[in-house]
Amino acid sequence: MSLPADAMNALEAFQAVGSWEQRARLLMQWGERMPALPAEDKVDANLVQGCESLVWLVGRLQDGHWQFAASSEARMIRGLVALLLARVNGLTAAELQAVDLPDWFNQLGLSRQLSPSRSNGLNAVLQRMQDLCGRGGEI
C-alpha cells in the first residue's frame, strides 16, 4: 500500500533528522501545524476514550475516502496525532483497517520514545477511526 503524500512528507522530514531533540522539535512543529478543531467539535461525544490526555476526533467520509480532524491540549500528543492523521487521511475504510501503527512510528524513528500510555492512547485514536469507518460515516 502506498503512503498518502502527507505521510511521505513526514517520513522524509523525520528520516532527515538525527537526534531525538531534533525529532521532538519536529514533532511539536507538526502538532502546531495541525488545523484547529472548531469549538463545536470539542464535545464529549468526540472525545477518544483510553487517552490520558484529552483528544477529540471527528471523521468524514468523502467520495469513499476518510478525512479526520483532531485536537489535543497536550503538545506531544498533538504532534503524534498530527503524524497519525498524515498517515491515514485520504484512505479508504479497508486501507485504514490495515494501518500498522507501531510500524508507522518505527519508520518515523519515534517508537522508542512512545511510552506505554502514549502508545495506548494512539491505539485508542486509531481504534476510534476504525470504529467510525465501520459505522460508515459521522457520529
Beta strands, then each sheet from edge to edge (+ up, - down):
strand 1: 55-62
strand 2: 65-72
sheet 1: 1+ 2-
end
